[in-house]
Amino acid sequence: MREELNDMTLFMAVAEHKSFTRAAAQLDLSQSAVSHAVRRLEANVGIKLLNRTSRRVSTTDAGEKLLAALRPGLGMIQSRIEELRLLGDVPRGLVRLSTSKPALRTVLWPRLSELIRDYPEIQIELNLESRITDLAEEGFDAGVRLKEFAGPDMIAVSIGPPIRLAAVASPEYFKTHGVPEHPDDLDDHACLALRFQSHTPAYDWEFEKDGEEIVKKVNGPFIFSESDIAVEAARAGHGIAFVTEPEVIDDIDRGTLRRVLADWCPPFEGYALCYSGRRNISSAFRLVIDRLRYDPARD
């Protein structure tokens, strides 16, 4: 019975990750051990549970039915085990997070740096990409995104205050090209666009004032995949960047960048830690959630 329970746990990990390699890495086992356990489970139940190709693993109809039956029971068992560990054990283990550079610098790093000092048994992996990743597909515990981009099936825990966007360029740029006073004036300016995923269009610039909403498709000399490079290009006088305010507030204060259209950039919900409500939460990840959770009275 113990062996069957173990095999079911490994099958569930492979099915959730859609990969023997990622499941083995999460469980700290060899890929061959995981593969052997799944084959043994299939032999015991007498039916194929997984479709295997060189690129992908997927559940058969029978495998999907077994997975649906296992999730509640095994999830409850693992949650209770983690609760018991929290009573007297030191949180430990790897927590994998996908985040953008701006979120890391302005929200995550101060708290994660402090957490690691307090709990040296925890290891945190930070994947720095602005593109929105498939968290389950790529084996992340959570992703940090602007809350408006959180998927409907995700739990989104606010980890920072409301933020605003800022349109900025160098003083020299505005001296040469003039200052836009309305979003429509951007049609006559060099705008530094952002496209975080190669197969999607560049992001439109959204403005709002007194109930009026304006969405601008902008053009300019560059399209970037990372906002920090757009800011660097703005400092160099190549045009106007449109990024989150915390990324450029120091430049604005120093005068190396000048802000325009500020009255068209109202605050909106800031960064959130997003994760699946179906996943099992380790004691280390639970601690990360608690440390990152935004509390206006504390922060």
N, C-alpha and C positions, 0 to 999 in steps of 0.2 A: 504493500500500500504506500509506503514511504517513497519507494522508487517511482511509482506511478504519479504521485503528487509532484515529485521533482520533475518528471518528464513533462507533465502538464504545464508547470511553471515555465520551463524552457520553451515549450511550444508557444505559449502565450507571448513570451518575449520576442521570439522570431516573428510571429504574426503581427505584433504591434509595430516592430521596427521594419518589417518587410525585408529583413536581411539577416542571414546567419552571422555575418561578420560583426554587424553593429550589436546584435543581441549578445554575442560572445564577449565583446568588449565591455558592454554594460555589466555583464554578470561576472567578469574577470575569469572566464573559462576559455579553453581552446575551442576553435571553430569545429574541430572534429568531435569533441565531446558533446557539443550542442546538437550537431547533426545526427550523431549516434542516438541521442536521447529521443529526438523527434522520430527517427526511423523505428525505434523500439516502441514508441507510443502508437505509431501507425500500425505496427504489427499486432499490438495488443488489441486495438479496437477493430482491426480487420478492414480498414478503409484508408484511402489516401486523404491526408489533411492539408497538404501544401502542394501548390504547383511551383516547380523550380525551373528557372531558366538561368542563363549565364548573366543576365542583367538584373533580374528581379525575382522576388518571392511573393506569392500571393496565396490566400486561403482558397481551398475548394469550398463547395457548398457545405459539405460536411464539416470542414474545418471552421467555417464561419459560424455554424451552429454551435460547435463545441466552444469556440472562443466567446460567443455571447453567453453561454452557460457558465464559463469559468470566470469571466471578469468580476461579477459581483462577489462570488465566494472567495476567490484568491485575493481580490483587492481588499476585502474586509480583513482577511487573515494578515496580510502584509501590513495594513494600517495599524492593526492591534499590536503587531510585533514592534513596529516603529514607535508606537506610544509607550510600550514597555521599555524600549531602549532609552527613550527620552527621560524616563524616571531616574535612571542612575548612570547612564552611559554618556560619554562625551561624544557630541556629534562629529562624524567623520565621513570621509568619502569625497568623490568628485561631483561637482555641480557644473553642468555645461550651459553657458548662456550665450545667446546670439544678440549682439547689440551694435548700434552705430557708434562712431567715434564721438559725436556731440553728446549723446546720452551718457557714454562712459565718463567723459571729462566733467560734465556738469552735474551729474546726479550719482552715478554708480561708484566711481572710484573712491571718494572719501569714505563711504560706508563699507565697501568691500575691503579696502585696505585695513580699516579698523577691525573688521570681523576676522580677517586672517590672523591678525595679531592676537586676538582673543581666543581663537579656536584653530591652532596650528594643525590639527588633524584633518581640517577641511582643505580641499584643493578646488580652486575655481578656474575653469577654462573659459576664456573670453574670445569669441569669434567676432571680429570687428568687420561688419559689413552693413552698408546702408540698405541693401536689398532685403525685402521681406522673405525670409526663408520658410520652408515647410519644416516646422519644429520636429514633428514626429518622424518625418522621412529622414531627417539629417541627425536625429538622435540627441536633440537638445532638450534640457529640462524646461527651459523657458526662453522667451525672446523679449527684448525691451523695444517697445514701439510707442509712437504717439497713440494715445488711447483711442482716437478716432479710427485707427487702422486695425484695432483688435478684431479678430474674427468673431462671428456670432456664437461659435462653439467653444470660445476660450474664456477662461477666468482672467480678468484684467484687474490687477491690483495697482492703484495709483502709487507712484514712487516719487513724484515731484509736484511742485506747484503748477498752476496754470502758466502758460508761456505765450509769447507773441512772436510773430514773424517780423523781420526787419529787412527793409530794402535799403541797401547801402552801396556806396561807391566812394572812391577817393575824392578829396576836395578838388584835385586837379582835373578829374574827369568832369565834374559838374561845372567847373570854371570854363571848360572848353565846350561842353555840349548843352549846358543849361540844366535847370532843376525841374524835374517833373512835379507838377502840383496836383495832378489827377491821374488815376491809373491809365486812362486812355492815352496820356502823354508818353507812356512807355513804348508806343508804336514807333516813336522817333529816336529810341535809345538802344544802345547795345546792352542786351540782357544776358546774363550768364546762367544758362539753364541747367537743370539737374535731371538726369534719367538714371534711376537706381537699378533698373533691370533692362537688359539689352533688347528684350522683345516687347517692351512697352513704350508708349510715347513719352516725351519729356513732360515733366510736371507743369501743369498750368499754374499761374500765379493767381491766388484768390484774395480778394479784398472785400471789405464790408464797412459801411458807414451809414448810420441813421436808417437802418433797414434796407439799404440798397446793397446788393451783392454784384460784384463784377469779377468775371473770370477772364484772365488774359492769356492768350497763347503768345509767348514772347519769342523773339529771335535775337541772335547775337553771334559773336565770333567763336564761342565755345559751348559745348555741352559736357558736363562733368558727371561722374558717378559718385563723387564724394564732395560733400559741402565744404570741407576745409580747403580744398583746392579752389573752389569757387571764391571763397573769401580771399585767398591769396591772390587770385586774378583780379579781384576788385581792388585790393591794395595797390596792385601794379598798374591800375588805371585802365583795365580792359573793358570795364562796363559795370553794370549794376548787378549785385548778388541779392538773392532773396532767401534768407536762412533764418533759423531760430535766433531770437534775441540774445540768449546767453552766449552764443558763439562769437558775437561781435561787440558785446557791451564794452569790453575793455578797449577795443579799437575806437569806438564812439567816444568814450571818455577821454582817450588820448588825442583824439582829433585825426587819427590816421584814416578813419572812415567817417563819412557823413551820412546820417540817416535821413530818408525822405518818406513821404506818404505815411507817417506814423499814425495819423488819425484814421487811416484806412486799415489798420492792423489791430483788431480787438484781441483780447486774450482768449485762449481756448484751453481745453484740458490737455495737460502735459503728458509726460512719459508714464507708461504703465508696464508692469511685469506681467507678461501673458503666458499662460500655460493651460494645458488640457485638464479639464476637470475629471477625466477618466484615468489619468496617470496616477501611479502610486507615489506619494511624496515621502522622500527620505528625511531623516532627522536633519541632515545637512541642508537640504533644499528648504525645509520648513524654516530653519533658522535664517537662511538668506531672505526668504519672503518677509519674515518678521522684521529683520534689520532694514530692509529697503522700503517697507510700507511707509507712505507719506503721512505724517502727522503734523498739521499746521502749528499745533501748540509746541511741538518739539523742534521742528526744523526752522 
